[in-house]
Amino acid sequence: MKLDWNRRTCARRGHITYAPDEGALRERLRAATGAGEAWRCLRCGDFALGAPHGSGPADRAPQVPRGRALRDLFILRLLAFERVVRGVFIVLAAAAVWKFSNSQTAVRQFFEQNLTVFRPVAQHFGYDVDHSPVVDTIRRTFDYKHSTLVVVAAALLTYALIELVEGVGLWFAKRWAEYLTVVATAAFLPLEIYELSEKVSGLKIATLLINVLAVVYIAVAKRLFGLRGGARAFEAERRGASLLEVEHAAGAEAGPGAAGTQGAAMA
């Protein structure tokens, strides 16, 4: 069963109605009922009782996403949520590296003291703590220079800010955010592929697939970089899906007399 994105959204957020100043178009969007006047919703096309939410020239009517645009917006907001969550975790990681850079000696002492406590337990189970790859990796981090850790923290924070800016921009369907997401995500794909070649994990595979799909989907669906006609074709598609555009075109094709007759019949 095909999902009706228009009615689904109106059921959650309510209808959006508008009374254009142009007489013929106004009558195409208005109907008189026993319960009072009703106006066609700019999103789902159903008539809603009550006064319109706005009025004025047709070209100043609110841009209401409909159909495929609503589906695209839903997907963009899923990506936006993922970007924001990732950005928050990276900020926390940057804060942890920064804190560690200012207290390496204390952390080293704490680690070695606890390692001494757990060494007999590990030996009991046949595990050599002193030659453990994990322990060796942790010990190597204690030898990093303070300046190196500061650079790492700054790089992580920069990456986190990019993710957060992408998330906010995608949530509000900003075109600049779509470009930023495609460029930034594509730039990190080689690094993700390299990390995957070093060690395969389900999380790395899932992250790589999500990022590849996000790049392809946004670039194609939003007609970025001139794809499928570029920005001009994207704007034409969005205007063509507008209910006011459809009604205006229908009235123009039918002619002023026909539009007026239909409006009188509806009233």
Sequence and secondary structure as in RCSB ss.txt:
>XXXX:A:sequence
MKLDWNRRTCARRGHITYAPDEGALRERLRAATGAGEAWRCLRCGDFALGAPHGSGPADRAPQVPRGRALRDLFI
LRLLAFERVVRGVFIVLAAAAVWKFSNSQTAVRQFFEQNLTVFRPVAQHFGYDVDHSPVVDTIRRTFDYKHSTLV
VVAAALLTYALIELVEGVGLWFAKRWAEYLTVVATAAFLPLEIYELSEKVSGLKIATLLINVLAVVYIAVAKRLF
GLRGGARAFEAERRGASLLEVEHAAGAEAGPGAAGTQGAAMA
>XXXX:A:secstr
    HHHHHHHHH   B EESSHHHHHHTEEEETTEEEEEBTTT  EEESS S EE GGGS     THHHHHHHH
HHHHHHHHHHHHHHHHHHHHHHHHHHT HHHHHHHHHHHHHHHHHHHHHTT  GGG HHHHHHHHHHTS HHHHH
HHHHHHHHHHHHHHHHHHHHHTT HHHHHHHHHHHHHHHHHHHHHHHHS  HHHHHHHHHHHHHHHHHHHHTTGG
GGGGHHHHHHHHHHHT HHHHHHHHHHHH HHHHHHHHHHH 
